[in-house]
Amino acid sequence: MKIDVKDSEAHLLMAGAYEKKGDIVEAGKACKRAVEADPSNEAAWRALIDNYRTQGRLSELLQYAVKKREANQDSEVLKK
């Protein structure tokens, strides 16, 4: 299925579909694409955090979040 790369919600839906299939790695990639599409999407961040926690990749997530914050200083989500 091809989706608009700028549609954060579509990426989240794909993440949910991957999770239901048991493909946690692809679900994580879809969550990350959702954040990339819209860094202010809190649901995308929550999904990414939950996914990375499940995978035991929280330190990697922290590094990613710091990098995103530096690139998106105006994002209210990343200021929290």
N, C-alpha and C positions, 0 to 999 in steps of 0.2 A: 504494500500500500504506500502511495506517495502522499506526503502531507506538506503543507506550507512550512518552510523552515522557520518562519517568523511567528508561527501560531503556537504559543506556549501551551495553551489548553489541549491542542491536538497531541502534542508530545506527551503531556500528562496522561491522556487517554491511552496512548500507545504503551506507556510505562505500566499502566494498570493491566493491559492485555498481556504484556510480557510476564508480569507477576503472576497472573492467573495460570499461565502456562508453566510457571515454575522457573522461568529464565530471569533470575535476579540480576545477572550481569547486564543483559540487554535492557532490563527495566531501569537500571542505574544510568545507562547511557541515554535513555530517553528522558529521564529526569534531568540530567545535565543539559540536554538540548533544550528542555523547557526553561531552565534557568538562563541559558544563553540567549534564548529568544526574548525573554522578559525578566531581567534581573529583579524587578520589583514584585514579581509574582510570589507571594508568601506560600501558597500551596505548593508551588514547584520546589521552593527551598525545603519545606517540610518533607516532601516526598523524597528529595535527594538526601536529606539528613537521615531519614528512616532507612532508606536503601543502603547507604554507606554504613550505617550502624549495623545493619544485618550482615553486611559483608565484612565487617571488622576493619573498615577503611576510614575511621574517623580522623586520623592524623592527616591523611591525604585530603579529606574534605576541608579540614581547617586551613591547609595551605591554599586550596582552591578559593575558599571564601575570602581569605586575606587578599589574594591576587584580584578577585572580583571587586572587593571593596576599594582597592587602590585605583582600579580602572573606572569604577562607577561611584565616585564620591557623593553624588547626589541621591543615591538610592536610599530611601528611608528604611527598607528592610535590612540592609547591611549595616545600618547605624545602630540597630538594636543590640 
